[in-house]
Amino acid sequence: MDFRAALLDQTRAFGELIRGADPSTPVPTCPEWTLKQLFRHVGRGNRWAAQIIAERRMAPLDPREVRSGRPPDDPDGAADWLNQGARLIVDAVDRAGPATRVWTFRGPRPAGWWIRRRLHEVTVHHADAALALGVDYDPPPDLAADAISEWVELMAGNTTQPALDRGRTIHMHAADDGLGPTGEWTIVHDEEGVWWSHNHTKADAALRGTATDLLLAITRRREAAELGVEVLGDAAVWDQWLERTSF
């Protein structure tokens, strides 16, 4: 997948969806937010990440210090502001070099890490906007699958609290055609800690559904049962994962 092109495309699609809607519309999956606040969150977040990369920061940036962190009031200007923020990330990575290490909330990482992270930030918030507006959310299956992989990677790397009790396992299988191994995820907590792979194996809890539905379920946008996602085995293991993977 071309993460750079996908970041620009998904940002544009997210902006166009919100542009044609009432900005005061509540976003149920982001409690107490409106579409206007969701739009600002994504746009400012991209500029925040771009500034971290551009300044080669090794410490967090206060969101209040983000340059041009507020969109213009007019819709055309706001759309340009949003799209420019995504472009700033790509340009900052090009100038710094994708392998240059910078600050992230998971410790120092190559600057290119931020492109994929911000891509999937907008991927999930696009779902928030679509759910708020009652419209279909149908990203390409490979995009949804990679968003799941990125999310699982982030959550498995959380050292504050293990996402699963030791000895517990989860397996997810996307039903979409053509994904191959990238449509399967096995999460394990053993003596080495919490880790994951694309292996196909039995687990304490197993889920099956489309990549999009699995993404919505694992990011707690909708419950698996609402989506028609099958949950087999010990559902309490899945519930534990959800409880421990807030972001």
C-alpha positions as CSV (number, residue, x, y, z in Angstrom):
1,M,0.0,0.0,0.0
2,D,1.2,3.5,-0.8
3,F,0.7,5.1,2.6
4,R,1.5,8.6,1.4
5,A,-1.1,8.6,-1.4
6,A,-3.6,6.9,1.0
7,L,-3.1,9.6,3.6
8,L,-3.8,12.3,1.1
9,D,-6.8,10.5,-0.4
10,Q,-8.4,9.6,2.9
11,T,-7.9,13.1,4.3
12,R,-9.6,14.5,1.3
13,A,-12.5,12.1,1.5
14,F,-13.0,12.8,5.2
15,G,-13.0,16.5,4.6
16,E,-15.5,16.3,1.8
17,L,-17.9,14.2,3.9
18,I,-17.9,16.7,6.7
19,R,-18.0,19.7,4.4
20,G,-21.4,18.9,3.2
21,A,-22.9,18.3,6.6
22,D,-24.1,20.5,9.5
23,P,-20.9,21.1,11.6
24,S,-22.9,21.0,14.8
25,T,-23.9,17.4,14.3
26,P,-23.0,15.3,17.3
27,V,-20.5,12.4,16.9
28,P,-21.8,9.6,19.1
29,T,-18.5,7.6,18.8
30,C,-16.5,10.5,20.1
31,P,-18.7,11.7,23.1
32,E,-19.3,15.4,23.4
33,W,-17.7,16.1,20.0
34,T,-19.4,17.7,17.0
35,L,-18.3,17.2,13.4
36,K,-16.6,20.6,13.6
37,Q,-14.5,19.5,16.5
38,L,-13.7,16.2,14.8
39,F,-12.6,18.1,11.7
40,R,-10.3,20.3,13.8
41,H,-8.9,17.3,15.7
42,V,-7.8,15.6,12.5
43,G,-6.5,18.7,10.8
44,R,-4.6,20.0,13.8
45,G,-3.3,16.5,14.6
46,N,-1.7,16.3,11.1
47,R,-0.1,19.7,11.5
48,W,1.1,18.6,15.0
49,A,2.8,15.5,13.6
50,A,4.3,17.5,10.7
51,Q,5.8,20.0,13.0
52,I,7.3,17.2,15.2
53,I,8.9,15.8,12.1
54,A,10.0,19.1,10.6
55,E,11.7,20.2,13.9
56,R,13.1,16.7,14.4
57,R,11.7,16.8,17.9
58,M,12.6,14.2,20.6
59,A,10.1,15.5,23.0
60,P,6.3,16.0,22.6
61,L,4.8,19.2,21.1
62,D,2.2,21.1,23.1
63,P,-0.9,21.1,20.8
64,R,-1.3,24.8,21.6
65,E,2.0,25.5,19.9
66,V,1.0,24.0,16.6
67,R,1.4,26.5,13.8
68,S,-1.9,27.4,12.0
69,G,-3.7,25.0,14.3
70,R,-7.1,26.5,13.6
71,P,-9.0,26.2,10.2
72,P,-10.4,29.2,8.5
73,D,-14.1,29.8,8.9
74,D,-15.1,29.5,5.3
75,P,-15.7,25.9,3.9
76,D,-13.3,26.2,1.0
77,G,-10.5,27.6,3.2
78,A,-11.1,24.9,5.8
79,A,-10.9,22.1,3.2
80,D,-7.6,23.5,1.9
81,W,-6.3,23.8,5.5
82,L,-7.2,20.1,6.1
83,N,-5.6,18.8,2.9
84,Q,-2.5,21.0,3.3
85,G,-1.9,19.5,6.8
86,A,-1.7,16.0,5.3
87,R,0.7,17.2,2.6
88,L,2.8,18.9,5.3
89,I,3.4,15.5,6.9
90,V,4.6,14.0,3.6
91,D,6.8,16.9,2.8
92,A,8.3,17.0,6.3
93,V,9.2,13.3,6.1
94,D,10.8,13.9,2.7
95,R,12.9,16.7,4.1
96,A,13.9,15.0,7.3
97,G,14.3,11.6,5.7
98,P,12.0,8.7,6.5
99,A,14.6,6.9,8.7
100,T,15.3,10.0,10.9
101,R,14.2,9.2,14.4
102,V,11.7,11.6,16.0
103,W,9.4,11.6,19.1
104,T,6.3,9.5,19.1
105,F,4.0,8.5,21.9
106,R,5.5,5.0,21.6
107,G,9.1,6.2,22.0
108,P,11.5,7.4,19.2
109,R,10.6,6.1,15.8
110,P,11.6,6.7,12.2
111,A,9.8,9.9,10.9
112,G,8.0,7.8,8.2
113,W,6.1,6.0,11.1
114,W,3.9,9.1,11.3
115,I,2.5,8.8,7.8
116,R,0.9,5.4,8.5
117,R,-0.2,6.5,12.0
118,R,-1.9,9.6,10.7
119,L,-3.4,7.7,7.8
120,H,-5.2,5.3,10.2
121,E,-6.1,8.2,12.5
122,V,-8.1,9.7,9.7
123,T,-9.4,6.2,8.5
124,V,-11.0,5.7,11.9
125,H,-12.3,9.2,12.3
126,H,-13.8,9.0,8.8
127,A,-15.8,6.1,10.2
128,D,-16.8,8.4,13.1
129,A,-18.1,11.0,10.7
130,A,-19.9,8.4,8.6
131,L,-21.6,6.8,11.6
132,A,-22.6,10.3,12.9
133,L,-24.2,11.1,9.5
134,G,-25.8,7.7,9.0
135,V,-24.0,7.1,5.7
136,D,-22.1,4.0,4.5
137,Y,-18.5,3.5,5.5
138,D,-16.8,1.3,3.0
139,P,-13.0,1.7,2.9
140,P,-11.0,-0.6,0.6
141,P,-10.5,-3.9,2.5
142,D,-6.7,-3.7,2.4
143,L,-6.9,-0.2,4.0
144,A,-9.2,-1.5,6.8
145,A,-7.0,-4.6,7.3
146,D,-3.8,-2.5,7.6
147,A,-5.6,-0.2,10.1
148,I,-6.4,-3.3,12.2
149,S,-2.7,-4.3,12.0
150,E,-1.5,-0.9,13.0
151,W,-4.0,-0.7,15.9
152,V,-3.1,-4.2,17.2
153,E,0.6,-3.3,17.0
154,L,0.0,-0.1,19.0
155,M,-2.0,-1.8,21.6
156,A,0.3,-4.9,22.0
157,G,3.1,-2.4,22.6
158,N,1.4,-0.8,25.5
159,T,3.6,-1.4,28.5
160,T,1.3,0.3,31.0
161,Q,-1.1,-2.5,31.2
162,P,-1.0,-5.7,29.1
163,A,-4.0,-5.9,26.8
164,L,-4.5,-9.5,27.6
165,D,-3.9,-11.6,30.7
166,R,-0.9,-14.0,30.4
167,G,-1.9,-17.2,28.6
168,R,-4.8,-15.7,26.7
169,T,-5.0,-15.5,22.9
170,I,-7.3,-13.8,20.3
171,H,-7.6,-14.6,16.6
172,M,-9.4,-12.5,14.0
173,H,-10.2,-13.5,10.5
174,A,-11.4,-11.1,7.8
175,A,-13.8,-12.6,5.4
176,D,-12.9,-10.4,2.4
177,D,-11.5,-12.0,-0.7
178,G,-7.9,-11.4,-1.7
179,L,-6.4,-10.3,1.7
180,G,-4.5,-13.6,2.3
181,P,-2.4,-13.7,5.4
182,T,-2.8,-9.9,5.9
183,G,-6.5,-10.6,6.8
184,E,-5.7,-12.7,9.8
185,W,-4.4,-11.6,13.2
186,T,-3.4,-13.7,16.2
187,I,-2.7,-11.9,19.5
188,V,-0.8,-13.7,22.2
189,H,0.3,-13.0,25.8
190,D,3.0,-15.5,26.8
191,E,6.3,-15.4,28.6
192,E,7.7,-13.0,26.0
193,G,4.9,-10.5,26.6
194,V,2.0,-9.4,24.3
195,W,2.8,-9.9,20.6
196,W,0.9,-10.6,17.4
197,S,1.3,-12.2,14.0
198,H,-0.6,-12.9,10.9
199,N,-0.6,-16.6,11.7
200,H,-3.8,-18.7,11.4
201,T,-4.2,-20.6,14.7
202,K,-6.8,-21.5,17.3
203,A,-7.3,-19.1,20.1
204,D,-9.3,-18.5,23.3
205,A,-11.5,-16.0,21.4
206,A,-12.0,-15.9,17.7
207,L,-13.7,-13.3,15.5
208,R,-14.8,-13.4,11.9
209,G,-16.3,-10.6,9.8
210,T,-15.3,-8.2,7.1
211,A,-12.1,-6.2,7.6
212,T,-14.2,-3.0,7.9
213,D,-16.5,-4.6,10.6
214,L,-13.5,-6.0,12.5
215,L,-12.0,-2.5,12.4
216,L,-15.1,-0.9,13.8
217,A,-15.3,-3.6,16.5
218,I,-11.7,-3.5,17.6
219,T,-11.6,0.3,17.8
220,R,-14.9,0.2,19.8
221,R,-16.9,2.2,17.2
222,R,-19.6,-0.5,17.3
223,E,-20.2,-3.7,19.1
224,A,-19.3,-6.9,17.3
225,A,-22.9,-8.3,17.7
226,E,-24.4,-5.1,16.1
227,L,-22.0,-5.6,13.1
228,G,-22.8,-9.3,12.6
229,V,-19.2,-10.2,13.5
230,E,-19.0,-13.8,14.9
231,V,-17.4,-14.1,18.3
232,L,-16.5,-17.7,19.1
233,G,-14.9,-19.2,22.2
234,D,-14.4,-17.2,25.3
235,A,-16.0,-13.8,24.7
236,A,-14.7,-12.5,28.0
237,V,-11.2,-12.5,26.5
238,W,-12.4,-10.2,23.7
239,D,-14.2,-8.0,26.2
240,Q,-11.0,-7.8,28.3
241,W,-9.0,-6.7,25.2
242,L,-11.6,-3.9,24.5
243,E,-11.5,-2.7,28.1
244,R,-7.7,-2.4,28.1
245,T,-7.2,-0.8,24.7
246,S,-8.7,2.6,24.9
247,F,-6.6,5.3,23.1
